[in-house]
Amino acid sequence: MKITSLIIAVLISVNVLALSTKKENIRRLKTIQVVQLDTLNGYEKKYVDPVENLNDIFAEKIDSMLNSWYIQNAFVLDDNTLEVDSSKIVSLPDSIYIQRLQSIESYVDLSFNKTVKNFIELYTQRRRDQVEVMLGLANYYFPIFEEVLDKYDLPMELKYMAIIESALNPVARSRANAVGLWQFMYGTGKMYKLEIGTFVDERRDPVKATDAAARYLSDLYKIYKNWHLVIAAYNCGPGNVNKAIRRSGGARDYWTIYYRLPRETRGYVPAFIAAAYVMNFYQEHNLHTHYPDFPLVTDTLQVRDYLHFKQIAEQIDVPIEQLRSLNPQYRMDIIPAKADKPYILKMPIEKVADFIDYEDDIFAHNRKEFFPNNEIVNPQSRSAYHPTDIKGMDKLIYTVKSGDNLGFISEWYHVKISDLRYWNNIYRNLIRVGQKLAIYVPQGQGDHYSDVNSMSFAEKQAFKGKTVKSNGGGGSYASTDGQYVYYTVRRGDNLWSIARKFPGISNNDIIKENGLGKSGSIQPGQRLRIKKL
């Protein structure tokens, strides 16, 4: 024990001395903490043995990331790229994971235990397709993170926190309404001077949100002087960490206070360590990078007047989906810039010269339509919606099935999509399998629609006078009086890839025909109506 204490004291002294040296030298000084493993002997049982499987929390987060509108439009994937060769998926001995973690240059301690191993296997085995998408996004976002972390003299490995926070989805929104790559709550975002309004939400701005996150992490480190506790506090707040420390007799080690922390936070540091592992050793697990379908090389322009994304897209042929992907902070495709309050526009680098050359034409294009009297018209007043009065109507309950969308459901019950949204508080057409929807039909017609909920898709189509036939190519097509075909969304599809299957059809045509609204969200199994040309 004396020798152990002496070694610890020497390590602490070395670390304190190193803090006054260059940052890169700091990051090379680390040891790895092995916390009570079954497969390794000889380690003193100093810490609790965290053997929880907390994968469900983060599996749900990364699953929702892959199905989001942003990811489906930022990537062109197909079923073949998402196929997993099970013969190449293996579980490794603990000693291999430890050796690899030890080789990572990290100032943040990359401990190893069973909970960390569970997360590594989640990333490398059960959520491989999502990780391959995150690898592609990392090529775009990590340089942004690293520049900001360097500015505040913070460990570079903190960039992996964004994987745990948002799965690198800049428009991610949690159930608690935390938003963006770094999942800022409204109050914390305001405290760190992020603009959050009708048209701009800087929690979704990769640069400004990262800068705010870095300042927040710096403030937390001043409190705890321990990166594990800082990472935990970022997730659950300093109050919860302080309570865990107090209830643990003043201990200031993450693994010692582990079971005093909220369940999600108990998984947060292990998930962070596993993310660091997989981002450094993905190739050893036969994981391959899927690059986003927006430009990785960009430049920024300063805008000093109101500007709509459509004005840019229609004048210099930049897909509006690319503008949204590169500028996720603008919530309604509008940059509300003024001469005394400019905003940044990020563009594909090859289009910057075109923007400069045609700047006057871009700002003048359909100006009266987008900004009458040179003002931003209140979106609510432009399209005020008055829902159907439900007094005296028959109420039905429909349970959402795989492949359903609001367009189909509205047809089956002969109701408006806008009414379905209003009755069920649906945002951006997003529905989930198993969700129960309230539907109101004219009085006396409830019996006519009462069996719809129990019908198969083919039966529901037949109920509306439509026939369904097999495609034989992995999906199905349904014909409607020869005017339409129905395409079944397959895993990896997005609006771009689907439109390419139908010459003459655009993303906007699919959105309009299926009532997808501005979000354009689609899900595997969903059936889309495509107009024949």
Disulfide bonds with the S-S distance in Angstrom:
none
